[in-house]
Amino acid sequence: MCAFNDSVLEAAREFHGRARLPLPRAEGPVVEVAHQPLFLPSPGFFEKIAFGCWLAQRRGGVCAFGFVDDDYALFPSMWSARLPARNKNGYEKIGFAVEPQRKSFFVLPKPSLEEANAAAEKTGFGFLVDCWNKSDSLSDFNALTAAKICGLLGLNALFFEYSRLPSAALDKQLTFFDEHQREFVSAFNASLRKRRLAGAKPMAENELPLWRVERDGTKKQLLVGEKAAQGERIAFKAVARNIAFASLLGSGVYVSGGGALSEERGYAGVAHDVAQALGAVEPETVVWRNKDVYRSSEARETRDLNGLEKQVSELKALLRAAKEKESAFLAETRGSESENKSKNAGLEADFETRRQTLFEEKKRAEREFQKKQVKFLEVKRAAKTENSIFSIADLLRVVDAGRVKREWFASLDAAKPARKEFYLEYATMTRFF
């Protein structure tokens, strides 16, 4: 059986009930995945869950996905996403008008029903309205929609939201950090010096790796000897989160995102160092770096981009030569035009014929250049579109949801994982055409 406590299972049952999704059997090894509940995020978000489900399937266990909804609400991806569009940028934004704020995500109000309806019409996800009815905050709305999309993809993970866990569920983990506060600070600061993370701030001697979350979502640093007041919550900072939830869930495997493993900004290496120093149980860390290749719903053929660019340059040169030829002719004949007219009236007709010929030559070159340039810009924008990161809604417009999971799993089946410093890396490319 899994090491889930009753609080986690109860939070999962409540969430799955509102999402109208079956609750997976909580048996066998636990593969843990976690992420903030973003608004209709890119396929990469769902690839982490797919990876967790693939690993759980191979190991006869369960994938547990925690929505980290107590992080600061600072990033646009928490309330907006991109879809491809035939405009200058190659995309349009969908989502809601929200200002970033240093408050926990779960206190932000959910969008209006009109906004939810607009998003449903734009994406074709009619279930967004049902998610709106079942949610009580923006993060909750996002979490429900993400879980519903996982249902479409056939990804049967066990979902729960951090903010729905009762404070008492984490008493054991909080006690651990309180008892190992000095060792934690020492190990954390030593790891920062070792890894030289950009922008990372050392911990003070009296800090705990925890936040005290007030009723309005404001987060305050928790110091040694301080406790949360009644009605307040405790949230874990990134490094402490890894250790705490591995303990809470009994995780055998943790699916990390690529950003957390970055040498310059990733905190996963620090979490590894601290866990080692404190003797904390550390699950196996894995990451899947995958590139999806598919024709976006607004994409066009882009293979001739280089050829078109060359043609545009050649036509531009021809246009420039035609203009220069016309200008040279006019400059040459302007001074002698009146003299030629007096000598021979026939020269006037020759001049006009020649001028008209050069004018038509210039206009023809101009039309060809403009036509080819328009085509080039369209294809260039399409190429930019294909390289952009769009909402999962775009992929599901052009690829059947069931096929997405099959192709992802096939990529993982064929992958040859590479052992890195403290984690296992899978690198693949999934083609959908």
Residue pairs with C-beta under 8 A, 6 or more apart in sequence:
1 26
1 27
2 26
2 27
2 28
2 29
2 30
2 61
2 62
2 249
2 250
3 30
3 249
3 250
4 26
4 30
4 64
4 249
4 250
5 169
5 248
7 165
7 166
7 168
7 169
8 64
8 160
8 165
8 169
8 248
8 249
9 26
11 160
11 161
11 164
11 165
12 23
12 64
12 158
12 159
12 160
13 23
14 164
15 143
15 144
15 147
15 159
15 160
15 161
15 164
16 22
16 23
16 147
16 158
16 159
18 134
18 135
18 144
19 131
19 134
19 144
19 147
19 148
19 151
19 159
20 130
21 147
21 148
21 150
21 151
21 156
21 159
22 156
23 158
24 62
24 63
24 156
24 157
24 158
25 62
26 62
26 158
27 61
27 62
28 56
28 59
28 60
28 61
28 62
29 56
29 59
29 60
29 61
29 62
29 252
29 253
30 61
30 62
30 64
30 249
30 250
30 251
30 252
30 253
31 52
31 53
31 55
31 56
31 59
31 61
31 62
31 63
31 64
31 251
31 252
31 253
31 254
31 255
32 52
32 64
32 66
32 245
32 246
32 249
32 251
32 253
32 254
32 255
32 283
33 48
33 49
33 51
33 52
33 63
33 64
33 65
33 66
33 157
33 254
33 255
34 65
34 66
34 67
34 68
34 241
34 245
35 45
35 48
35 65
35 67
35 68
35 257
36 67
36 68
36 69
36 71
36 75
36 78
36 105
36 139
37 67
37 68
37 69
37 78
37 105
37 139
37 140
37 142
37 143
37 146
37 161
38 45
38 77
38 78
38 81
38 142
38 146
39 77
39 78
39 79
39 80
39 81
39 95
39 96
39 138
39 142
39 145
40 81
40 94
40 95
40 119
40 123
40 125
40 142
40 145
40 146
40 149
40 391
40 392
40 393
41 77
41 81
41 146
41 391
41 392
42 81
42 389
42 390
42 391
42 392
43 292
43 392
43 395
43 404
44 290
44 389
45 146
45 392
46 146
46 149
46 150
46 153
46 155
46 392
47 288
47 290
47 408
48 255
48 257
48 288
49 63
49 65
49 150
49 155
49 157
50 153
50 155
50 405
50 408
50 409
51 255
51 286
51 288
51 412
51 426
52 63
52 64
52 65
52 157
52 253
52 255
53 63
53 155
53 156
53 157
54 408
54 409
54 412
55 61
55 63
55 253
55 255
55 286
56 62
56 63
59 252
59 253
61 252
62 157
62 158
63 155
63 156
63 157
63 158
64 157
64 158
64 160
64 249
64 251
65 157
65 158
65 159
65 160
66 159
66 160
66 161
66 162
66 245
67 139
67 143
67 146
67 159
67 160
67 161
67 162
68 162
68 241
69 104
69 105
69 106
69 137
69 139
69 140
69 143
69 161
69 162
69 163
70 104
70 105
70 106
70 162
70 163
70 211
70 213
70 233
70 235
71 104
71 105
71 235
72 101
72 102
72 103
72 104
72 105
72 219
73 98
73 100
73 101
73 103
73 104
73 105
73 108
73 138
73 139
74 100
74 101
74 102
75 100
76 95
76 100
78 98
78 105
78 138
78 139
78 142
79 95
79 96
79 98
79 108
79 111
79 138
80 93
80 94
80 95
80 96
80 98
81 93
81 94
81 95
81 390
81 391
81 393
82 91
82 92
82 93
82 94
82 388
82 389
82 390
82 391
83 91
83 92
83 94
83 122
83 123
83 297
83 390
83 391
83 393
83 394
84 90
84 91
84 92
84 296
84 297
84 298
84 299
84 385
84 388
84 390
84 394
85 91
85 92
85 298
86 298
86 381
88 381
90 298
90 381
90 382
90 384
90 385
90 388
91 385
91 388
91 390
94 118
94 119
94 122
94 123
94 391
95 119
96 111
96 115
96 138
98 108
98 138
101 108
102 218
102 219
103 216
103 217
103 218
103 219
104 163
104 213
104 217
104 219
104 235
105 137
105 138
105 139
106 137
106 139
106 140
106 161
106 163
106 217
107 137
107 216
107 217
108 137
108 138
108 139
108 217
109 137
109 138
110 116
110 132
110 135
110 136
110 137
110 138
110 140
110 141
111 119
111 132
111 138
111 141
113 129
113 132
116 128
116 129
116 131
116 132
116 141
117 128
117 129
119 125
119 128
120 126
120 127
120 128
120 129
123 391
123 393
124 393
124 397
125 145
125 148
125 149
125 393
127 145
127 148
128 145
131 141
131 144
131 145
131 148
132 141
134 144
135 141
135 143
135 144
139 161
139 163
140 161
143 159
143 161
147 159
149 392
149 396
150 156
150 157
150 159
152 396
152 401
153 401
153 402
153 404
153 405
154 401
154 402
154 405
155 405
162 235
163 233
167 228
167 233
167 234
169 248
170 234
170 244
170 248
172 247
172 248
173 236
173 243
173 244
173 247
173 248
174 210
174 234
176 243
176 244
176 247
176 280
177 184
177 208
177 209
177 210
177 240
177 244
178 208
178 224
180 278
181 208
181 224
182 205
183 277
183 278
184 203
184 208
184 209
184 240
184 274
184 278
185 203
185 204
185 205
185 207
186 277
187 273
187 274
187 276
187 277
187 278
188 202
188 203
188 209
188 239
188 270
188 274
189 202
189 203
190 273
190 277
191 269
191 270
191 273
191 274
192 200
192 202
192 270
194 273
195 263
195 269
195 270
195 273
197 264
197 265
197 266
197 267
197 270
198 264
198 265
199 265
200 267
200 270
203 209
206 223
206 224
207 221
207 222
207 223
207 224
208 222
208 223
208 224
208 226
209 236
209 237
209 239
209 240
210 222
210 234
210 235
210 236
210 237
210 240
211 219
211 220
211 221
211 222
211 234
211 235
211 236
211 237
212 219
212 220
212 221
212 222
212 226
212 228
212 229
212 232
212 233
212 234
213 219
213 220
213 228
213 232
213 233
213 234
213 235
214 220
214 232
215 231
215 232
219 235
222 228
222 234
228 234
236 244
236 245
238 260
238 267
238 271
239 267
239 270
239 271
239 274
242 254
242 268
242 271
242 275
243 271
243 274
243 275
243 278
243 280
243 282
245 251
246 254
246 275
246 280
246 281
246 282
246 283
247 280
247 281
251 283
252 283
252 284
253 283
253 284
253 285
253 286
254 283
254 284
254 285
254 286
255 286
255 287
255 288
256 268
256 285
256 286
256 287
256 423
257 287
258 287
258 289
259 265
259 266
260 266
260 267
260 268
261 268
261 269
261 287
261 420
261 423
263 269
268 285
268 422
268 423
269 421
269 422
272 282
272 285
272 422
274 280
275 281
275 282
276 282
284 423
284 424
285 422
285 423
285 424
286 417
286 423
286 424
286 425
286 426
287 423
287 424
287 425
287 426
288 412
288 425
288 426
288 428
289 425
289 426
289 427
289 428
290 408
290 411
290 426
290 427
290 428
290 429
290 430
291 428
291 429
291 430
292 395
292 430
292 432
293 429
293 430
293 431
293 432
293 433
294 395
294 398
294 399
294 431
294 432
294 433
295 386
295 398
295 432
295 433
296 385
296 386
296 390
296 394
296 398
297 394
297 397
297 398
298 382
298 385
299 382
299 385
299 386
300 378
300 379
300 382
301 379
301 382
302 379
302 382
302 383
302 386
304 379
305 376
305 379
305 380
305 383
308 372
308 375
308 376
308 379
309 376
309 380
311 372
311 376
312 369
312 372
312 373
312 376
315 365
315 368
315 369
315 372
315 373
316 369
316 373
318 365
318 368
318 369
319 362
319 365
319 366
319 368
319 369
321 365
322 358
322 361
322 362
322 365
322 366
323 362
325 358
325 361
325 362
326 355
326 358
326 359
326 361
326 362
329 354
329 355
329 358
330 355
333 340
333 351
337 351
340 347
340 348
340 351
341 347
341 348
395 404
395 432
396 404
398 432
399 407
399 432
403 432
404 432
407 430
407 431
407 432
408 430
410 430
411 428
411 429
411 430
412 426
412 428
414 428
415 426
415 427
415 428
417 424
417 425
417 426
418 424
418 425
418 427
419 425
